[in-house]
Amino acid sequence: MRIGIPKEIKNNENRVGMTPAGVAELVHHGHQVFVQHTAGEGSGFTDDDYVKSGAEILPTIEETYAAADMIVKVKEPIEEEYPLVKKGQVVFTYFHFACDKPLTDAMIASGGVCIAYETVQLPDRSLPLLIPMSEVAGRMATINGAHYLQKTKGGKGKLICGVPGVRPAKVVVLGGGVVGQAAARVAAGMGAQVVITDISLPLLRRLTAEMPANVVPLYSNRHNIIRELKDADIVVGAVLIPGDKAPRLITRDMLKLMQPGTVLVDVAIDQGGCFETSKPTTHSDPVYTVDGIVHYAVANIPGAVPNTSTIALTNATLRYALALADKGWKKACKDDPALYKGLNVVEGKVTYKAVADVFDLPFEPVVLDD
């Protein structure tokens, strides 16, 4: 198969769809890999690194898409890329369709086969291609929250860990999944007072047993969230419904419960955000203030640490990319139910129910013939 790895063109997105090591594996399996010129530079990988791994370097994004049967990338195609996706071409990336109607419409019109990292799901309901970036995003959420808690950045002027004789900051994490746990552990390690909420009692029991002593797991309901917001310094939104829009856990009216300078970090912004006042921001313009509350809602948080993120992502995606390349998308998805769940838009049809429901579009599951 011919595989293309284009350069990411989303604002300050320095990750790349595959490391040179991943390319070498694809080439070892007999596939031809095309990498766009300088695609890996932001992650610390040169064109020469890819050439040594067996790739061919192409000068433009247009040529990279045109040469490939399958595109492997990091973020969803943006408007300039919509016309580049060909009928029948596999695009393997994060899509987050449920919060982007223009993207959904464009991919339907393209006739491409859109396989979304974020909905590939194992039988235990874990999301193997979302986990590595969730681990990065959760850690970064606390680090960024602590940064914007500084008075010079619009925050309260609190040091997250405090000092002897002075209380540390209080961090409230909404959602006890991979992102939430990563955020809570980093906050705890930095010395903060941490509350982590979730609706799963089995998960709360496990968190109670496993989390550091300065982390308090709490059942998630409106009453408890309101109570915890009143003295929160950083709030991390880390809730996820696979493939669907995130629930809105903090409304505009609830902002008045918080003290000015409180920092909200919405990691769920890729799925529409879990704060009513959230809107996507970028690494070049990451924060804004509503009613005195600082909002950080960068839609590609792991892009700030692209070397770590690209390596972690390739570690997770490579086995699936190899299956798609070795078998073709139909047989690969038939053989692997987890990968089948990644099919979101296929040859003009919406094939993932949550996406169809959110936009009131027909849902047509893929039938893979013998």
SVG drawing of the C-alpha trace seen along z (x, -y; Angstrom):
<svg xmlns="http://www.w3.org/2000/svg" viewBox="-32 -40 52 55">
<polyline fill="none" stroke="black" stroke-width="0.4" points="0.0,0.0 1.1,-3.6 1.0,-5.5 1.2,-9.3 2.3,-11.3 1.5,-15.0 2.7,-17.9 0.2,-19.1 -1.1,-22.6 -3.4,-23.2 -2.2,-26.2 1.0,-25.3 0.6,-21.6 4.1,-20.2 3.3,-16.5 3.5,-14.3 1.5,-11.2 4.4,-8.7 8.0,-8.5 10.9,-7.3 10.8,-4.1 7.2,-3.6 7.9,-4.3 10.7,-1.7 8.2,0.9 5.8,0.1 8.6,0.3 9.7,3.6 6.2,4.9 6.7,4.0 4.7,0.7 5.7,-2.5 5.7,-5.6 5.6,-9.2 6.5,-11.9 5.9,-15.6 9.0,-17.8 9.7,-18.9 6.7,-17.1 8.7,-15.7 10.8,-18.8 8.5,-20.1 8.8,-16.7 12.6,-16.6 12.7,-14.3 14.5,-15.4 13.7,-14.5 17.0,-12.5 15.7,-10.5 12.7,-9.4 14.8,-8.8 17.1,-6.5 13.9,-4.7 12.9,-4.0 10.5,-6.9 10.3,-9.1 10.1,-12.8 7.5,-14.8 7.6,-18.6 4.0,-19.5 0.9,-18.4 -1.0,-18.1 1.5,-15.6 1.5,-13.7 -2.3,-13.2 -2.3,-12.5 0.3,-9.7 -1.3,-7.8 -3.9,-5.1 -3.9,-5.8 -3.2,-9.0 -1.8,-8.7 -1.8,-12.0 -2.5,-13.4 -5.3,-16.0 -8.4,-16.2 -8.1,-17.7 -8.8,-21.4 -10.6,-23.4 -7.5,-23.6 -7.2,-19.8 -10.8,-19.0 -10.4,-18.9 -7.3,-16.7 -9.1,-13.7 -9.9,-11.3 -12.8,-8.9 -11.9,-5.6 -8.8,-7.0 -8.3,-5.9 -7.7,-8.7 -6.5,-7.5 -6.3,-10.3 -8.2,-12.0 -11.4,-13.4 -13.7,-14.4 -16.6,-14.7 -19.3,-15.3 -18.3,-18.9 -17.5,-19.8 -20.3,-19.8 -18.3,-21.3 -15.7,-18.6 -18.3,-15.9 -20.0,-17.3 -16.7,-17.6 -15.6,-14.0 -19.0,-12.7 -18.6,-14.6 -15.1,-13.3 -16.1,-9.7 -13.1,-8.8 -12.8,-6.2 -12.5,-8.0 -11.1,-5.9 -11.0,-7.9 -8.4,-7.2 -10.7,-8.3 -13.4,-5.7 -11.2,-2.6 -12.4,-0.7 -11.3,2.6 -13.8,5.0 -13.1,3.6 -14.3,0.2 -10.8,-1.3 -9.7,-3.6 -6.1,-2.5 -5.4,-5.3 -6.8,-8.0 -5.0,-6.9 -1.5,-8.1 -2.6,-11.6 -5.0,-11.7 -2.1,-10.8 -0.1,-13.8 -3.1,-16.1 -4.0,-15.3 -0.5,-16.0 -0.3,-19.2 -3.7,-20.4 -2.4,-20.7 0.9,-22.2 -0.8,-24.8 -3.4,-25.4 -0.6,-26.1 1.0,-28.5 -2.1,-30.6 -2.8,-30.7 0.0,-33.3 -1.3,-36.8 0.7,-38.0 -1.2,-35.5 -4.7,-36.5 -5.0,-34.1 -5.3,-34.4 -1.6,-34.6 -1.3,-31.3 1.6,-28.8 0.0,-25.4 2.2,-23.7 2.0,-26.5 5.0,-26.9 5.4,-26.0 2.7,-27.9 0.7,-28.7 -2.1,-26.4 -1.5,-24.9 -3.9,-25.5 -7.1,-23.4 -7.5,-21.5 -10.9,-20.0 -10.8,-17.4 -14.1,-16.6 -13.9,-13.0 -11.9,-10.1 -10.8,-8.6 -7.3,-8.6 -7.1,-12.4 -8.6,-13.0 -6.3,-10.5 -3.2,-12.0 -4.2,-15.5 -4.9,-14.5 -1.6,-12.6 0.4,-15.5 -1.5,-18.0 -1.0,-15.7 2.7,-15.4 3.0,-19.2 1.5,-19.3 -2.0,-20.6 -5.2,-19.7 -7.0,-17.6 -10.7,-16.5 -11.5,-14.1 -15.1,-13.4 -16.8,-10.6 -20.2,-8.9 -18.7,-5.3 -18.7,-3.9 -16.3,-1.1 -13.9,-3.6 -14.2,-5.8 -13.4,-2.8 -10.3,-2.1 -9.2,-5.7 -9.7,-5.8 -7.3,-2.8 -4.8,-3.9 -4.5,-7.7 -2.1,-9.7 -3.5,-10.7 -4.0,-14.4 -6.5,-13.2 -10.2,-12.9 -12.4,-10.9 -16.0,-12.3 -19.2,-11.2 -20.1,-13.6 -23.4,-15.3 -24.5,-19.0 -24.6,-19.5 -21.1,-18.2 -19.6,-20.1 -21.2,-23.4 -19.8,-22.9 -16.3,-22.2 -16.2,-25.1 -16.6,-27.7 -13.0,-27.4 -11.4,-25.8 -8.3,-27.4 -8.0,-25.2 -10.8,-23.2 -9.8,-20.5 -12.6,-19.3 -11.8,-15.8 -15.1,-14.1 -15.6,-12.0 -18.4,-10.1 -16.6,-8.3 -17.4,-9.9 -20.1,-12.1 -20.3,-15.7 -19.0,-16.2 -21.7,-16.9 -21.8,-20.5 -20.9,-20.3 -20.3,-23.9 -22.8,-26.5 -22.3,-30.2 -24.3,-30.9 -21.9,-28.7 -19.0,-31.0 -20.2,-33.4 -19.8,-30.8 -16.0,-30.9 -13.5,-33.4 -12.0,-35.8 -8.8,-34.4 -9.9,-30.7 -8.5,-28.8 -10.7,-26.5 -8.8,-24.0 -11.2,-22.3 -9.4,-19.2 -12.8,-18.0 -12.8,-20.9 -12.1,-18.5 -15.5,-17.0 -17.2,-20.4 -16.1,-21.2 -17.6,-20.5 -17.9,-24.1 -20.7,-26.2 -18.4,-29.2 -15.7,-27.2 -14.6,-27.9 -11.5,-26.4 -8.3,-28.3 -4.8,-27.8 -1.3,-27.6 -0.6,-31.1 -3.6,-32.6 -4.5,-30.0 -6.6,-31.9 -9.5,-34.3 -11.6,-35.5 -15.3,-35.3 -16.8,-36.9 -13.3,-37.0 -12.7,-33.3 -9.6,-32.3 -10.4,-29.8 -7.7,-27.6 -9.3,-25.6 -6.5,-24.7 -7.8,-21.9 -4.5,-20.2 -2.7,-20.4 -0.3,-17.5 1.0,-19.5 3.0,-21.6 5.3,-18.6 5.4,-17.1 8.5,-14.9 6.9,-13.0 3.5,-13.0 4.5,-11.7 6.5,-8.9 3.7,-7.9 1.1,-8.1 3.1,-6.0 3.6,-3.4 -0.2,-3.0 -1.2,-3.5 1.4,-1.5 -0.1,1.9 -3.4,0.7 -1.7,-1.2 0.1,2.0 -3.1,4.0 -4.8,1.5 -1.9,1.5 -1.3,5.2 -4.9,6.3 -6.8,3.3 -9.3,1.5 -12.2,3.9 -10.4,7.0 -8.5,5.2 -11.8,3.9 -13.5,7.3 -10.7,9.0 -10.5,6.5 -13.8,5.3 -11.9,2.5 -10.7,1.1 -14.2,1.5 -15.5,-0.9 -13.1,-3.5 -15.1,-3.7 -16.9,-7.0 -17.6,-8.1 -17.2,-5.6 -17.7,-6.4 -20.3,-9.1 -22.1,-7.5 -22.0,-8.2 -21.2,-4.9 -20.8,-5.9 -24.1,-6.3 -23.1,-9.1 -22.0,-11.3 -25.2,-10.6 -27.3,-11.4 -25.7,-14.7 -26.2,-16.0 -29.5,-14.2 -28.0,-12.4 -28.8,-8.9 -26.8,-6.2 -25.6,-3.4 -23.3,-0.8 -20.7,0.8 -21.5,4.3 -18.3,6.2 -19.0,9.1 -17.1,12.3"/>
</svg>
